[in-house]
Amino acid sequence: MALPSTRQLEYFLAASRVGTFAGAAAELHIAQPSLSEQIANLEQNLGMPLFTRTSRGLLLTDAGKQLLPLAEGAIQNVRDFAEWSRRLRSVEEGTVAFGTFSSAHLYLLTDLIGEFRRLSPRVRIRVAGLNSSEVADAVRSGDLEAGLVQLPVDERELAITPTVFSDEAVFVSREPIPEGRSIDIEGAMRRPLILSEASWGMRDPLRVSLFERAQRVGLRLEPIIEVEFQTHALRLATEGLGDTFVSWHVARAQLERGELHWAVLDPPHREHYAFVTRRGGAPSPATAEFISVAHRILRRLEATASAGRGLSVGE
């Protein structure tokens, strides 16, 4: 038996409601023969009549009476589906599944989530704060729809945007740093060093850069303390337990309060960030809008950093 079409059910409901084929056709703004043909096809597929034709109009048969609530429910489900689809396309519902590096909560995520919630209050948000390599893996596997990562990452199966945000690694210490605000690897390594990304080690772009700089001048990079997060390394530096390298935006609040001294690296170490999605697919409307809001906030962050500190950030 062929399944009834939505059109056949709509015509059946109109005829049962109005009581005549002519009246139902007029209500639906269609020709009566078209309506009569669709209902006849529906009756043929079901193998039973749905109406008894009388001089006073149409009467539902027992089968028609049983079909009536089922047809009403089916049409309502179709309408609900259409409305759900409309809300999803208009970012009224759905779920954002987004990943980013762990320190993003310091200067990006609160504003991003707050601004997005004001625009789309019914959308659920799931943000995973991971290492950039883990974010890339999660997007590749489909666990996350998109992410903001520090480059480079493994590009297999990923679509990566051009750079959307740049930061700069700075050397920070509780001890005074000479005027000029720059320090080379030899100067930095005269001090006790704290390095972050303990688990990722030589998969961390900053650590790779420091290692290569030290190697070029015949030195060996040997931190006295290794921790997982830049924020922890920064806290230890604030306590005077050593000096460290962190992204400028991570240290920004403490640097502006004068809790730590800082210098740019010579030569500079710039960090470039981009959005990643799975190649060949498109993020949901909700996640696409989340990316758009993130992009606006990142542009504001770069403008503030460049104007306020005189760094090469964002150049």
C-alpha positions in Angstrom: 0.0 0.0 0.0 1.3 3.4 -1.0 1.6 5.9 1.8 -0.8 8.8 1.6 0.7 12.1 0.6 0.4 15.3 2.7 -1.7 16.8 -0.1 -4.2 13.9 0.0 -4.6 14.2 3.7 -5.1 18.0 3.5 -7.8 17.4 0.8 -9.5 14.7 2.9 -9.6 17.0 6.0 -11.0 19.9 4.0 -13.7 17.8 2.5 -14.7 16.3 5.9 -14.7 19.8 7.4 -16.7 21.5 4.6 -19.0 18.6 3.6 -18.7 18.9 -0.2 -15.9 18.5 -2.7 -16.9 21.7 -4.4 -16.7 23.7 -1.1 -13.4 22.0 -0.1 -11.9 22.8 -3.5 -13.0 26.5 -3.3 -11.6 26.8 0.2 -8.2 25.4 -1.0 -8.3 27.5 -4.2 -8.0 24.4 -6.5 -10.1 22.9 -9.2 -12.7 20.4 -7.9 -11.6 17.6 -10.3 -8.1 17.7 -8.8 -9.4 17.4 -5.3 -11.8 14.6 -6.2 -9.0 12.7 -8.0 -6.6 12.9 -5.0 -9.3 11.7 -2.6 -10.2 8.8 -4.9 -6.5 7.8 -5.1 -6.4 7.9 -1.3 -9.4 5.7 -1.0 -8.0 3.3 -3.6 -4.7 3.0 -1.8 -6.5 2.3 1.5 -8.9 -0.1 -0.2 -11.9 1.4 1.4 -14.2 4.4 1.0 -13.8 7.4 3.3 -17.0 9.2 2.4 -20.6 8.4 1.7 -22.1 10.7 -1.0 -25.6 11.9 -0.2 -27.9 14.5 -1.6 -27.1 16.7 1.4 -23.3 16.3 1.0 -20.5 14.1 2.3 -20.7 11.9 5.3 -17.6 10.1 6.8 -17.6 6.4 6.7 -16.4 4.4 9.7 -13.0 4.3 8.1 -13.1 8.0 7.5 -13.9 8.7 11.1 -11.0 6.6 12.2 -8.7 8.3 9.7 -9.7 11.8 10.7 -7.7 12.2 14.0 -4.7 10.4 12.4 -4.8 12.8 9.4 -5.0 15.8 11.7 -2.1 14.6 13.7 0.0 13.9 10.6 -0.7 17.4 9.2 0.1 19.0 12.5 3.4 17.1 12.7 4.3 18.3 9.2 3.5 21.9 10.3 5.6 21.5 13.4 8.5 20.2 11.3 8.2 23.2 9.0 8.2 25.6 11.9 11.1 23.8 13.6 13.1 24.1 10.3 12.2 27.8 10.0 13.4 28.5 13.5 16.6 26.5 13.0 17.4 28.4 9.8 16.7 31.7 11.5 18.9 30.8 14.5 16.0 30.7 16.9 16.8 27.1 18.0 19.6 24.6 17.8 22.9 23.9 19.5 26.3 25.5 19.0 29.1 22.9 19.3 32.3 24.9 19.3 35.8 24.4 20.5 38.7 26.7 21.3 42.0 27.0 23.2 41.7 26.9 27.0 42.8 30.5 27.7 40.1 31.9 25.5 37.8 32.2 28.6 40.1 35.0 29.8 39.3 37.5 27.1 36.9 36.1 24.5 34.3 33.5 25.7 32.4 35.6 28.3 31.7 38.4 25.8 31.1 36.0 23.0 28.6 33.9 24.8 26.9 36.9 26.3 26.5 38.7 23.0 25.3 35.5 21.2 22.8 34.8 23.9 21.3 38.2 23.5 20.9 37.6 19.8 19.7 34.0 20.1 18.4 33.3 23.6 16.9 29.9 22.8 20.0 28.3 21.2 22.0 25.9 23.4 25.7 26.5 23.6 28.4 23.9 24.2 32.0 25.3 24.1 34.9 22.9 24.7 38.1 24.7 26.0 40.8 22.4 24.7 44.3 22.6 23.2 44.1 23.6 19.5 45.2 20.2 18.3 42.4 18.6 20.3 39.9 21.0 18.8 41.0 20.2 15.3 40.7 16.4 16.1 37.2 17.0 17.6 36.0 18.9 14.5 37.5 16.3 12.2 35.6 13.5 14.1 32.4 15.5 14.1 32.2 15.9 17.9 32.4 19.6 17.4 31.0 21.6 14.4 33.7 24.3 14.4 36.5 25.8 16.4 39.0 28.6 16.9 42.5 27.3 16.8 46.0 28.5 16.9 47.9 27.7 13.7 49.4 25.5 12.6 47.2 22.4 13.1 46.8 19.2 11.2 44.7 20.2 8.2 43.4 16.8 7.2 39.7 16.9 6.4 39.4 20.4 7.7 38.5 23.7 6.1 40.6 26.5 7.6 39.9 30.2 7.3 42.5 32.9 6.8 43.9 34.3 10.0 41.1 36.0 12.0 43.1 37.0 15.1 46.7 37.5 15.9 48.4 37.7 19.3 52.1 38.0 20.4 54.0 36.0 22.9 55.6 38.1 25.6 58.2 37.4 28.3 56.9 38.2 31.7 58.7 38.5 35.1 58.1 39.9 38.5 61.7 41.3 38.2 62.4 44.5 36.3 63.2 44.2 32.6 65.6 46.7 31.0 64.1 49.6 29.0 63.3 48.8 25.4 60.8 46.1 26.1 62.5 43.4 24.0 64.5 40.3 25.0 66.2 37.6 23.0 66.4 33.9 23.9 69.8 34.3 25.5 68.6 37.0 27.8 65.5 35.1 28.7 67.4 31.9 29.5 69.6 33.7 32.0 66.5 33.6 34.2 64.6 30.6 35.8 62.0 29.7 33.2 58.4 28.3 33.6 56.9 26.8 30.5 53.2 25.9 29.9 51.7 23.1 27.7 53.4 20.4 29.7 51.4 17.6 28.1 51.8 18.9 24.6 55.5 19.7 24.8 57.0 20.0 21.4 53.6 20.1 19.7 53.1 23.5 21.2 54.1 26.2 18.6 55.6 28.6 21.1 57.7 25.9 22.8 59.0 24.7 19.3 59.9 28.3 18.5 61.8 28.8 21.8 63.6 25.4 21.4 64.7 26.4 17.9 65.9 29.8 19.0 67.9 28.3 21.8 69.4 25.6 19.5 70.6 28.2 17.1 72.7 29.9 19.7 74.0 26.7 21.2 71.8 26.6 24.3 69.4 24.0 25.6 65.9 24.9 26.7 65.5 23.6 30.2 62.6 25.0 32.3 62.7 24.7 36.0 58.9 24.3 36.1 56.5 23.0 33.6 52.7 23.3 34.0 49.7 22.7 31.8 48.1 26.2 31.4 49.5 29.6 30.6 47.3 31.0 33.3 49.1 28.8 35.9 52.5 29.8 34.6 51.5 33.4 34.9 50.4 32.9 38.4 53.7 31.3 39.4 55.5 34.2 37.8 53.4 36.6 39.8 54.5 34.7 42.9 58.1 35.2 41.9 58.8 31.5 41.2 60.2 32.1 37.8 59.7 33.9 34.5 57.5 32.7 31.6 56.3 33.2 28.1 52.6 33.8 27.5 50.3 35.3 25.0 49.9 39.0 25.5 46.1 38.8 25.8 46.4 36.1 28.5 48.6 38.4 30.6 46.9 41.7 29.7 45.0 42.4 32.9 48.0 41.7 35.1 50.3 43.7 32.9 48.0 46.7 32.9 47.8 46.6 36.7 51.6 46.6 36.8 51.8 43.3 38.7 54.4 42.0 36.2 57.1 43.4 33.9 57.1 42.3 30.3 59.0 42.4 27.1 58.4 41.3 23.5 60.6 38.6 22.1 63.4 39.5 19.7 62.6 38.5 17.1 58.8 38.6 17.7 56.8 35.4 18.0 53.4 36.1 16.6 50.5 33.7 17.1 47.8 33.3 14.4 44.3 32.0 14.9 41.7 30.8 12.5 38.3 29.1 12.4 38.1 25.5 11.4 35.2 23.4 10.2 35.0 20.0 8.6 35.8 20.0 4.9 32.9 19.4 2.7 30.3 20.3 5.3 28.7 23.5 6.5 28.1 24.4 10.2 24.5 24.7 11.4 23.0 28.2 11.2 23.5 28.6 15.0 27.2 27.7 14.9 27.7 29.9 11.8 26.2 32.8 13.7 28.4 32.0 16.7 31.4 32.2 14.5 30.2 35.5 13.1 29.9 37.0 16.6 33.3 35.6 17.6 34.8 37.3 14.5 33.4 40.7 15.5 34.7 40.4 19.0 38.2 39.3 17.9 38.4 42.3 15.6 37.6 44.6 18.5 40.2 42.9 20.7 42.9 43.4 18.1 42.0 47.0 17.6 42.2 47.6 21.3 45.5 45.8 21.7 47.2 47.6 18.8 46.0 51.1 19.9 46.5 50.6 23.6 49.9 48.9 23.9 51.9 49.7 20.9 52.7 46.1 20.2 52.9 44.5 16.8 49.8 42.5 17.7 47.5 42.2 14.7 50.0 43.7 12.2 
